[in-house]
């Protein structure tokens, strides 16, 4: 469930909200400026163009997640901020792609297919249900393919340019192991319930109702979850503890069977986990846990270096932003 747990922070959707206006053929004079706005150039990056149409399409899931409406005059400034954030992300994607081409880094279609297949399997959903969930978030399988391809490409570029330069010391590993010993077990499995809240929901207030006994987790899932299996307590099945992302482990750490986590973030949305059942498993030695600890400790360092690296790419590029 790595992707559902954490994964893809990349932004890129499908459905063009602006196309609906093409059905309104009431006046050519009204449509002309609209078409001009949609097709105008948003930015040029080392000679490669990004249209405002592309920015709007990419921004759709973020706007849906935040509950923002492009057609609401009172939300125009908030919408503009999202558009600018998405544009900046698209510029970074182009710069990364250009760097990947320079270093002759490629991604095969078969690699994308394989990762997508794993992604669907880890989501604990059928293919049809998985695709329906994507549509609810303003996405599609084509967009997911693009995200996965970019993710693989970015990972390889980061590994080449950044990751190999990051050193994790034995002292750092030992300290982390001692502070998080209970997380490092092998053969442990957990059965979980997951609630994902709508963008407009007051997640904290709703979760407090479960915590104070005003309603059960299962009742809240049925009434308010937009995640998988809401009528079955948000059941996402049994998972290996070692397959969980570190933020999920943090949320579940210390919980007993039947207890509920604090509000967390899953795929950019507020969420709640319930530990339905757990098997104890066997505690891992520090040697067994070292690879996972290295990954956990490398993540913030990687993010810091990545920010520095992308800033360097932006600084040396010729970028003309026009919105």
Buried (B, 14 or more C-beta within 10 A) or exposed (E): BBBBBBBBEBBBBBBBBBEEBEEEEEEEEEBEEEBEEBEEEBBBBBEEEBBBBBBBBBBBBBBBBBEBBBEEEEBEEBBEEBBBEBBBBBBBBBBBBBBBEEEEBEBEEEEBEEBBEBBBEBBBBEEEBBBEBBEEBBBBBEBBBBBBBBBBBBEBBBEEBBBEEBEBEEEEBEEBBEEBEEBBBBEBBBBBBBBBBBBEBEBEEBBEBBEEEEBBBBEBBBEBBBBBBBEEBBBBBBBEBBEBBBEBBBBBEEBEEEBBBEBBEBBBBBBBBBBBEBEEBEEBEBEEBBEBBBEBBBEEBBEEBBEEBBEEBBEEBEBEBEB
